[in-house]
Amino acid sequence: MKKIALLTDGWRKYVVYAWTEGMMRKIKSDNLDIALFQFNCFGNWSRDAEHNAGEYNIFRLPELSDFDGIVIDANNILDHDVLSNLIRSVKESGKPAVSIGHEFPGLYYVGIDNRKPIEEIMDHLYYVHNCRKFVFAGGPGDNFENRQRAESYLDCLQKYHLTELNNPVLYGDYEFATGVRYMEDYIKNHKELPDAFVCANDNIATGICRTAELFGYHVPEDFLITGFDNLEKARNYLPQVTTVNMDRELIGQTALDVLLDIWNGGDVSYHRYTDANVIYAESCGCPNSGMVDYRNYLKNVIDSNCAKDLFDDEIARLERDILKETTMYDMFDVIKEFMCKKKVEGFFIIIDERIFDPSMNTHFPTEGFSFPDYKVQLSVINGKSVKFDSVFALVDYIDENLKGNHYFYSPIHFGNETVGFTVHKNPVYLYEWSNLYEMQAGIITAFNNFYHKKQLTVAMKQLEDLYNKDQLTGVYNRMALSDLVEPKFNRERAKGIVWGVAFIDADNFKELNDRYGHEYGDKVLKLIAKTMSKHIPEGGSVFRYGGDEFVAFFPNATKGMLASYREKVVNELLHNDTHISMGSCLTNMNTTLTLSDYISAADGSMYLDKNDKA
């Protein structure tokens, strides 16, 4: 049995599932003894650096040396530190590793030859359409594929005896908005338009086309344009965009083929290319490719949009139901019910138990995972809820179900602090519904807000305790009497509820302090407070009244309860060589006496007890 680790960073908020589909297709068709473990994040789209760091932490989850091979898609990783650390970890694992679409020394490369299609496009524009002035509308300057395409463009300029000064290379990102920005810059600054824009991808190409049209320009009448990647938007745009087609699933399959050849001891080249072909179309002045059935395309768009609306409604209801709950346990139950209804083959949430007990002092790891604090909080297999007693039990289940299976790991984090991760088993729905991030992000946001709300509640309680509680003994202080007991006492006076009041004073406390020191005296006070609290009847409270004096209150009292309380407290303290005097009384709701009057009465009773010992 072989295990492959697939490390991927999604394109913005979408899972790049094509590599996985190609690998799993071969694993299934050839009945290979292989399991695929994919560790996926969405670390490149947010402007929140802490959020992105939390996403990228998923790459620290796998122990790469435990795998037989590694496949990495680093094309979307924009953070140089993350990328260099990841490549270093891959190399240090000592396992054969294949990089898709990005060359790294020491790693096998699988992908298309990005230079050849650009050269073919440039020759077509130069020799067939007589273009003599060009612009390369590029993506990120540090992206490997973009660099290769730009370098091929520059090589062609040299071949045609043209200069980069008059035929510039532009850098941005791979988004539609980049094409918009490029075109607006040319028009608003009255720059001379080129004969052709050669774009690094289809998003940029359609962005330029759309913006040109808004300003009254037309493609291909005013200038030509080409794209790359053969996205749906290029095939179905007006004008249809000249582009470069590649089989992404085949690239994933080829990455697996490289590992198979290595495991079989074959002589493997460090570069393996898959075919890519240029599809000439209307945007460069050629006829429509005729490759699109527009009615069928529109049908698929309508079907897809309707299905997406249903999916979005389901997720909105899920988030709403989660937010209705008052405990995190109930929130997890909502997710469990949702996943059971979806009849997923396998879905698991592994979570840090500390989220159930929020504290302002709790900090989750920003690097790595705190496995001693983890539990399997939710497990659904084939649409049914199951239970795993530990993370190790889940690992055993996965180890027993390896062959031909795909396990997809995704992080759960609050900002840059990791609180767990999810595992999907064979999530084939990701090929059609690649917006997993939106579903998971909504759930995590609900948990994050709930957790921080509870943190604030705990913090407010702690502040309240600082105000109302005696810092030495931990029982309430005298100020809390007016805030906590008096309002309740006054409310229950009309109900006829009888309260018991006990007043306690430590015997010879000054002499103890003078003889043994204040540290010993503090221990005595703590012991008295602890003992009084231990035996206080239900609904009662203990207060440090001042110095070595304490008061206890409890409702629904009787003379027998007061006597029992006195006996338990006095005897336990005597057993610990601590002597006290205690007085007590019962309230009478038929009088107008105040709480302060009853405390004074219990105090007087205490002094009688103390005098009896003299």
N, C-alpha and C positions, 0 to 999 in steps of 0.2 A: 504494500500500500504506500503510495506516494502522496505527500501533502504539498500543496503550492500556496504560497502567500502572494496575494494580489494587492498591491498598495496603490490606491487611487485617490485623486482629489477631483471632485466633481467640477463640471463646467458651470460656474456661477452656482445656481441652486438646483442643478440637475445632475442626476447620476449618469455617468458615461457607461452605459451598460453593454455597448457593442462588443468590447473586448471579452467580457464575461460570456456573452451569448456565443461568440465564436469558440471559446475554450470549452464551454459546457456542451456545445453541440458535438464536438469531436469526442469528448469524454463519454457522452451517452452513446453515440453511434458506434464507437469502437469498443464499448464496454470496458473502458480502462479502469484499473484499480487506482483511481486518483480522487482526492477531495480538494476542493478549491475553497480557500479561506480569504475573503476579500475584506480589507480594512479601508473603509471609505470615509472621507471627510468633505466638508465644503468650506475650505479655509481661504478662498481667494476672492470672494465677492463682497464681503462686509467691509465697511470702513472702520469698524470697531476692532482694533488690534487685539484686545483681550478675548473677544469672541473668536477670532480666527485662531488664536493660540490654543483655546479650548478645543477647537475642531482638530487642529494638527496633532494634539496629544494622542489621538487614536493610533498614530504610528509607533507609539511607545508600548502599545498593548502586546503585540506579538513578540515572542522570543524567536527571532528569525533563524537562529541556529537549529531550532527544532523542526524546521521545514526542509524539504528535499530540493526545493527550487523557489525562486522569487521572480515575480513579474511586476514591474513598476511603470505606472503612467504618471510621469512628472511634468507633463506639458502645461498643466494649469497651476502649478505651484509657483507663485510669484515671490515668495519670501526666500531670499538667498540663504539665510541661516537655516531655515527649515529644510531647504533642498540639500544643502551641503551636509547637514547632520543626518538626513535620511540616507543619502548615498553612502556616507561613511558607515552607518549601521548595516546597510546591505552588504558592503564589502567585508566588514568585520565578521559577518556571519559565516563566511567561508563557503557559502552555498552558491551554485550557479544562478546568475541573475540576468534577466532579459529586460531591457528598457524599450518601451513602445514609443516611437516617434521622437526620441531624444537621445543623442549620443553621450555616453559617459565612458571615460577610460576604464577598462577592466570589466565592463558590462557588455553583454551581447545586445545588438541593436536589431529591432524589427520595425519595419514601417515602409512607407513609400520613399522613392528617391525624389525629394522635393525639388531638386535642381532641374531634372529632366523636363517635367511638365511646363515649368516657367520658360525654359529655353524654347520649347515647342511653341508656346503661346507667343513669345516675343518674335520668333522667326515668322510665324503666321501674320502677326500685325505688321512687321517690317516688309516682308516680301510680297504678301498677298494683298494687304490693305494699304501699303505704302505709307505707313506711319513713320514719322521722323522725330517726333517730340513725345516723350513719355513721362509719366509719373508713377513711381511705385508707391501705392497707398498701403503702407505696411501696418503690421500689428506691433506687439511689444518688442522693443529692441533687444531684450535679453531672452526672448523666446527662441528655442533652438530651430523649430520649423520655420519661423519667420526669418531668422537669420539666413538659413539655407536658401529660401526663396529670394531674399533680397540680394544675396551674393550671386545667385544665378542671373538675376536681372542686371547687376553691375557687370558681370562677365559679358553679357550680350551687348551692353553699351560699348564696351571696349571692342568687341568684335565688329560693331557697326561704326566705329570711330566717332562715337558720341561721348559727351562728357557728363559726369554726374551733376556738375554745376547747372547745366541747362535741362537735366532730366533727373530731378531730385528723388531721394528716398525719404518718405515720411514715416514717422513712428507714432503709434498710439496704442490702442488695444484691439481686440478682435470683435468689438461690438458695432452694431448699427450706428450708434451715436458717433463713433469715430469717423465713419464715412460722411455723416452730416457735417461734422466739424471741418473735415478737409475741404468739402465743397463750399461751405460758407466762407472759409478763408479765401479761397480763390475768387469767389464772386464779390464779396464785400470789399476786398482789397484790390479789385480790378486787375488780378493777375491774368496773364495770358493762359488760356486753357490748353492742355496738351492735345495731341492727336488721340492719345489713349491713356486711360488710367488702368494700370495693372495692379489688381488688388490682392492682398494676402489671403483674403477669404471672402465668402459670399455675403457675410453680414456687412462688411465695409462696402462692397460693390453695390448692394441694394441701398445702403445709406446715401451713397453718392448719387445714384440714379434718382432717388426720391427727392433729394434736395435740389438737384438740377431742375427737375420738373417743376418744383414750386417757384423757381426763379425764371421759368420760361424757357429753359433749355431742354433739348430732347436727345436721347440716345437711341440710335447711333448717328443721327443726323449731325449733331454738333461735336460729338467726340465719341470714341469707342470705350468700352469698359469690359474687363474680365474679372472673374472671381476665382474661387478655389474651394473645394470640399463637396460640391454637388449637393448642397442642402435643398430642402423642398422649396424654400423661398427663392432660390435661384432658378430652379426648373420651372416654377410657376409664375415668375414675375413677368411684368410687361414693361420693357422688353425682356424676353427670356435671356438669362445671363449665361454667357460663355463661362464654363467652369471646369474643374478637374474632378473626376470621379475616382473614388477609392472604395474598396470593400473593407469596411472596418471590422466586420466579423471575421473575415479572412486574416486580418492582421492579428487578432486575438488567437485564432487557431494556429497561425504560424509561430507565435510566441510559444505556444504549447509544444509545437513540433520541435523547436530548438531544444527545449528541455528534454523531450523524449530522446532526441539524438544524442544529447550529452549523457543522459543516464545509460544509453545503450553503448556508450564508448565510441561513438562516431567522431570523425574529424569535422568539427563544426566551425564554419566561418563566423567571424565576429559581426558580420553584416548580412542580413537577409532581407531582401526587398520584395514587396508585393507590387503587383501591377497597379498603375494609375494611368488613366487615359483622359485626354482633353475632349470635352464635348463642346463643339462650336455652335453658337446660337446667335440670336438676334442682336445682342448688345455689342458684338464686334462686327456687325454688318453681314453676318452669315444668315442663312435661313433658319427657321425654327427647327430644333433637333427632331421634332416629331416623336419624342420619347414619352410624352405625357398625355394620358387620357384625362382631359380636363374635367369631363363630367364625373368620372370615377373619383378624380381628385377632390372635387367639390363635395361629393357624397361622403368621402372619408373625412374631410374637414368638418362637415356637419355632424357626422356620427361622433367624431372625436370631441367636438365642442360640447355636444349633448352629454356624452359620457363624463367629460371633465366637470360639467356643471353638477352632475349627480354626485361625483366624487367630492367636489368642493362642498356641496351641501352636507354630505356625510361627515366631512372633517369639521365643518362649522358646528354641526350638532354635537359631535364628539367633544369639541372644545367647550361648548356651552354646558354640556352635561358635567364635564370635569369641574368647571368653575362653580357649579351649584353645590358641590360637596364641601363638607366642613372638616374632613380629615384627609390626610394623604392616603391612608389605607383605602378609603372609599373612592378616591380619585383613581387609584390603581385598579379597583374593581370595575370602574367604568371602562377603562382601556381593555381590561380582560374580556368583558362582555362584548365590546366592539370587535376584537380580534377573533373571538369564538364565532360570531355571526359571519365574519368574512371567511371563515373556514381556512385560515392560513395553515400551511404545512408545518410551520414552526416559527414561533415568535417568543423571545425571552427578554426580560428586563433584569439586568444585574445592577443593583443600586447600593450606594453607601448608606448603611443603617442610620447614620447620624442625621440624615435629613428628617427623620421622624422625631427627633428631639432637638429642635432648633435652639441654638445658643449664639450669642454675639461673639463668643470665644471660639466657635467652631470654624476651622478653615480646612477646605478640601485641597488636595494636591494640585499644583499647577504643572507638575511634571510627573508622569507615571500614574499608577493606579494603586489605591489603598486597599489591596485585597483582604487584609485581616478584617476590615470593616464592611465587606461586601456580603450581600445575600441575593439569592434569586427571588425577586419579589413577585415576578409574574412569568408564567409559562403556559403557552398554548401550543398543543400539538394536534394537527389534523382537526382543528376546530373545537378541541376540548381542553379544558383547564386541567393541568397536572401540577404536581408539587415536587420540587427538588429541595432537599433539606440543606444543601450547601452548594456553593459554586463548584466544588470538586465533583459533586454528583452530576451536575450539568455537563462538566467536562467529560465525565465517564460516558454519559449518554452520547455526546458528540463523537467520542472515540469509537463507540460501538456502531455508529451510523456514518461512516466516512465515505465508502465507495459511491462515486457518482453524485455526491452531494455538494452543494454550494452554500457556504455559511457567510453571511454578510454582516459585518460589525460596524457600528456607528456610535459616536460618542454622545454621552449626556453630560452637559456641563452648564454651570452658572458662570457666565463670563469666561475667565481663564481657569476656573476651578472645576476639576473633573469630579463628577459625583457618580459616574457609572457608565454603562454602555448597553446598547441593544444588540440582539442577534436575530437575524432573519434566516430561516432555512429555506433554500430554494425559492427566493422571491422573484419568480419569473414575471410577476406583475410590474417590476421595475423597468422592464424593457418597454412597456407601453406607458406606464405611469412613472416617469422618471423624477417627478417632483416630490420625492420622499421627504426632502428637507422641509418643505412647507408643513407637511403633516407632523413631523417630529418636532419642528421648531415651535409650533403652536402648543403642543403638549408640554414641552420643556418650559416654555414661557409661563404657562399656567402653574407648573410646579415651582418655578423660580419665584414668581410673585407670591404664591402661597407660603413658600418657605420664608421669604424675607418678611412677609406680614407677621408670621408667627415669631420670627426673630425679634421684631419690634415689640410684639406683645410681651415676650419674655423680658426684653430690655426694660419696658415700662414697669413690669412687675418687679424687676430688680431695683429700679429707681424708687418704686413705691416702698419696697422693703428697706432700702437705705434710709428712707424718711421715717418709716413706721416701726422698724425693728431695731432692737438693741444689738449693736455690733459685736459685743462680747459674748452674749449668751444665745443670740439667735431668736429669742422670744420678742414679742411686741414691746415697744417702749411706752412711756407714759403718755406721749403725744397721741399715740394711736387710740387711746381710750376714747377720746372725743370723736375721732373719725370712724372707728369701727364698732364700738360697743354701745355708746350712747344712742346713736340713731336706731339701732336694733332694739335696745332696751325700751326706748320710747314707743316704737311701733308695736311691740308685743305687750306693752303694759295693758292696753285695752283688751287684748285677747285672754287675759288672765293667766298668762304663762309665768310660772315661778322660776326665778333664777337663784342659783347658789353662788355665794360670794365667799372666797377664802383669801385671807391675808396671811402672809408668811414672812417671818424675819429670821435671819441666821443668828444663832446664839453666839455671843462672845466674838463677833466677827472682827472687831477692832483689835482685840488681843491676838487673834489668829494672824492678822496682817502684820502686827508689830513683831510677833515671835517668828513667823515663818516667811514673811515677805509677801509682796503684792502678787507675785506669780502664783503662790499657793492660794491666796485669797480669790484670785480669778478662777482657779480650778474649782473651788468650793461653790462659787456663784454659778458656774456652768453646770455643775452637778445638780444643784437645786433646780435650775431651770429645766434641765433635761428630765429629771424625775417628775416634776410637776406636769410637764407636757406629756410624758409617757402615760400617766394615769388619768389625765383629764377626761371626763365623760364626753360623749359625742356632742358636737356642736359648741364645745367650750374653747376658751382661749386663755393663754398665760401671758402676763405682762410683768416686765420689770418696772416697779413703781418708783424706785430710786435707791441708790446705794445697795444695801443688802435686803431690800424689801421687794416682795413679789405679790401679785394679785392674780387670782384665777376666777373666771366666770364660766358658768355653764347653765343652759336652759333646762326646763322640765325637771327641776331639782326637788329632792326630798331630804328630810333630816337623815334618813338612812344613807342616801348617796353622799351627803357631806361627811358623815362619819366614816364611810368606806374610803372615800378619797383621802381623808386625813390619815387613816390607818395605813394605807398603802404607801403614801408619800413619806410619812414619818418613819415607818419601819425600814423602808429601803434606804433612806438616808442614814439611819442609825447603823445599818449594816455596813455602810461605807464611812462610818466614824464621823458623821456630820449631824449636828444637832440644830434643830429649828424650833421656833414657836409658831403656832398656827391658831388663828381665830376665824370664825365663819358665821354666816347668817343667811337666812332665806329672805327673799324680797316679798313684799305684800302689795299686791296690785290695787288694793282698796285704799291705799294711803297716797299722799302726794309727795312722799319722800323721793329724792333724786338719787341717781346712781352714786354721786359723791357721798350722800348721806349713808348709803349702805356700805361703801368702802370704809367710812369712818367707824361704822358700827362693827365691822369685821376687824378693823384695826384695834378697837377697844377690846374686843374679845381676845385678840392675840396677846395684848399686854396682860390680861388676866392669866392667860396660859403661861406667860413668861414669869409673872410674879409668883405663880404657884411653885415654880422651880427654884426660887430664891431661898 
